[in-house]
Amino acid sequence: MIQPTRPLRGAVAAAFLTLGLGACHHPVPAPGPGTSQGVPPDLRGSRVMVLPVQQNMGVTGDVDAEMAFGLGQRGHGVEWIFPAQMEQALSRSPGLDADTHGLQMGAFESGEVRRVGDPLYGQLRRLSAIVDGQVALVPVRASMEPDSLGGSAVRLSAALIQVRTGRVLWFGVAQGDAGPPGDPRALASTVDRLARTVLWYGGA
């Protein structure tokens, strides 16, 4: 029996190692509708920063405006700070290294996050400093999800983060009713479902 030379033997071993690693690696699927980690706290009496949606994957309509409407309709007793207010505050502090867009939220797509660190934590702290926000509601991702009838539904993931500590109070994924392409009710139903989840104590 012919033994492989050392270089060949090393190459074979490396090849099997590579194959083994590839076989063991399974990408973590993105969280699906109905995902809920933690329990949303009672937000009444809190100042809550609502950031703009961080990643929009083909959703038509104004997600941020729909969020402001849906939360404002149900969230009585909460002091909402919507994106327009934060942008105004940022315009008065041009030297502040903070932004409401482009936040690094990728960790929420791959697993449970209990506490956020920098750079996201620093961004939220700086935003909080200029608007006195206690909690941040961050819409992580909005996407269109096709159904079998040719329509589509809007899927929206969001996180509630305690700004002072960086602790993730709740993370969840809402998906509303499917409708024909461009139907604004698809987005509205998703935001309504998200608002009902976050503001669970508000009744029907």
GIBEL-V83422 format. One line per field, one symbol per residue. psi: psi as a letter, one per 30 degrees, with the letter a starting at -180 (. if undefined). burial: + if it has 24 or more other ideal C-beta (glycine too) atoms within 12 Angstrom, else -. A space follows every 50 residues. Layout:
BEGIN
psi->???
burial->???
END
This chain:
BEGIN
psi->kkkkleeeeeeeeeeeeeeeeeefjjkklkklkfkkjakkljfkfljjkj llkfjjigklljeeeeeeeeeeefhkfkjkjleeeeeeeeffiffkillf lgkjgffffglkkekkakfeeeeeeeeeefghkekkjjjekklkjllfgf allkkkklkkkjeefgkjekklkkkaklllkgjffeeeeeeeeeeeeehf ffa.
burial->------------------------------+-+-++---++-+--+++++ ++++++--+-+-++-+++-++--++--+-++++-++--++-------+++ --+-+-+++---+--+---++-++++++-++-+++++++++++++----- -++++++++++++--+-++++++++++++------++++++++++++++- ----
END
